[in-house]
């Protein structure tokens, strides 16, 4: 394995652990549930990390994920 593949694998594992911690720690708090749009953004960011070998595809997927996350944050702020 290349060092870059090792870094990608480690980052995926760390993101998975963080997402599991968020789900289990905030289990009782219903206001902080992950919305479908935020889940989609998270998936695009993970796909960008996985397909990071081709920079155009990787950065495009990460960019789409960030844009979706920003849209989700704006929707949450407007609904409050």
N, C-alpha and C positions, 0 to 999 in steps of 0.2 A: 504494500500500500504506500502511496505517496504521502508525504507530510500534509499536503492539502486535503487529501481524502480523510486522513486521521482527524484534522481540525473540523471538517464537516461532520464527521460521525460524532465527535465530542459535542459539537454545538447542537446537533439534533437530540442527543441524549439529555443534555442540560435543559433544552427547551421543553422536552417531554417531562422531565422531573419538575420543572417550574409549573407547567400546566397542571400536572397532577396535584401539586401542593396547593395551587390556587383553587382547584375544584374541591379538595377535601377540607381546607381551612375555612373557606367561605361557604360551606355547605348550608349553614343555617341562615345566612344573610341572602334574602331573595332579591335585593336591589342590585347586587353585584353579579348577577348571572351573565354568562357569556351569550351575547345575542347572536343570531344566525349570521349577521353581516360581519361581526367580529370573528366568528369562527371561520368564515370564508376568507377573511383577511389573513388570519393565522395560517390557514392552509396554503394560500398563495405565497406567503413568506417562507414557509417550510419548503414548498416546491422550488422556490428560487434558490434556496440553500442547496437542495438536492441536485438541481440542474445547474449548479454554479460553474461547471466546467466550460460551458458556452456562455460567455459573458453577456451577450445580447439577450439570450433567453433568461438567464438567471437574474440579471438586473431588472429586466422587464417584469418578471413575476414578483420580485420584491417591491418594485414601484407600484404595481397594481395592489398589492397587499397593504402597503402604506396608505395609498389613496382611499381604499375601502375602510381602513381603520379610522382615518380622519373623518370620512363621511359618517361613520358610526358615532364618533364622538360628538360631531355637530348635531346629529339627530337626538342624541341623549341630552345635550345641553338645551336644545329647543323644547324638548318635551317636559322639562322641569320648570 
